[in-house]
Amino acid sequence: MTIRKFLGAPYPIVKTPNGLFAQRSGIDQIKADLLQLLLTSPGERVMLPAYGTPLKRLFFEPNDPTIEDQARQMIATAIGVWEPRVIINNIIVSRNIDEDMLHSEDTLENKEHILYVQIDIVDPDDISEVQSLVLFVPLSGEL
């Protein structure tokens, strides 16, 4: 099996000192592409209307036990369809957030309204290294 190197623009897009757009490769590019997939809702891209993950639908959903399974399924399905080069080691979705996970300047008053998502990714070029992509999804929190 031949592993191809993927080059692409980082997300968010940055410019080099030469005025050109920076390029990434390897696990950094995979993480950038995965983040772009997770933050794009289906229907946002005109030429690829099915591209994305419907995580934004969860923003106003109650923070009950079913939301973890819904989010995990949405993420796994989107990655399976749109990112076949990504090797997922684990997808962790949790409604229970430790104060250590949040930014030190966060007031912590809304921590029960946050869904924690951690995706453990294996670099196809170096399968011995596992990297994590972490995302915090805001929820309404009403039951």
N, C-alpha and C positions, 0 to 999 in steps of 0.2 A: 504494500500500500504506500503510495507516494503522498507525503504531506506537503501541501502547497503553502507558501508564505502569503499572507494577506496583508496588503498595504491599504491604508485608507486615511481619511481625515479624522482627527480626534474629535470627540464630542465632550464639551463644546469646542467649536472650531476656533483655532488660534492661528496667529500669523507669526512667521519667523522674522528675525531682524532684516532679512533680505526682501521682505514683502510678499513672500510666497506662503502658501498654506502649509503648515507642518504636517508631517505624515508619521503615523505610528505603525508598528507591526507587532506580531506575536500576541501575548496575553493582554498587553495594554490596548491594542486595537479590538480584541475580542470583548474586553470589558466595556470599552466605549460603545461598540455596536450593540452589546447587550443592554446597556443603559438606555440607548436610543430606542431599542425595541420596547423596553418596559415603560418608558415615558411617552410613547406614542399610542394614542387611542385608535382603534380601527375606524377608518373613515377619514382620518386626518390627511392622508396622502392621496392625492387625486389619482395618480397612476397606479398605486397599490392600495386600493381601499380596504383590503382585508389585513394589511400589515399592522402590527401593533399588539398590545396587550390591554384588555379592558379593565385595568386596575382602577382607573378613574371612576368607574361605576361604583366602586366600593367606598368612595369618599363620604357619602351620606348614608351609608348602611349602618345599622346598629352594630356595635362592637360585641357580638355574641360568638359563641364557640364555632358556629358554622362558617364564619368569615375566613378563618385560617385555611380550611379546606378549599373554599372557593378561590382564594388568592393563589394557593399552591397549584391548583388545577389550571387556572388561567396562565400562570407563569410557565408551567411545564408544557402546556399545549402550544403556547406561542413560541417557546424556544425550539420545540420539536419541529414546528412547521418552518420557522424563519431562520434558525441558526443551527443547521446540521453540523457545522464544524465545531460547535461548543460541546465539550464533554462536561456534563454536570455530575458532580460528586454527591451533592446534597442540596435540597431546598428547605430552608428553615423559615417558617412563618409563625410568629408568636404575637399574641395580644398582650402578654405580660412582659413589660419592659423594665429592666433594672435601671436605676438612676445612673449607673456607671456607663450605660450604653449611649446616653444622651450627651449633648454638648454641655460643657461646664457652665456656660452662661444661660442655659435654659432654665426657665422658672419652675419647671417640673409640675406645674398645676394642671396640665393637660396630658400627662403621660398615659392615662388610661384611654385616651382617644387616638393612640398611635398604634399602627400595625407594623411590627418589625419584620423585614424580609432580608434574609441572607442567602445568597446563592454561592455555593462553593464550586469553583470552576477549575478544571484541570487544563493546563497549557498543553495543546497537542504537540508542541515541539519539545516539551520537557514534562513528561507525565509524572515525574516524581514531585513536582511542585503544585500545591493546591492554593489558589488565591480566592478571596471572598469579595463579593460585590454586595454591599449593604444598602438598603433603601428603607426609608421610614415613610409609611403611607398614612396620611391623616384620615381619621374617621369621625363620624358625628358622635359616637359613644352613647347614643340613646338606646335604651332597651325597651 
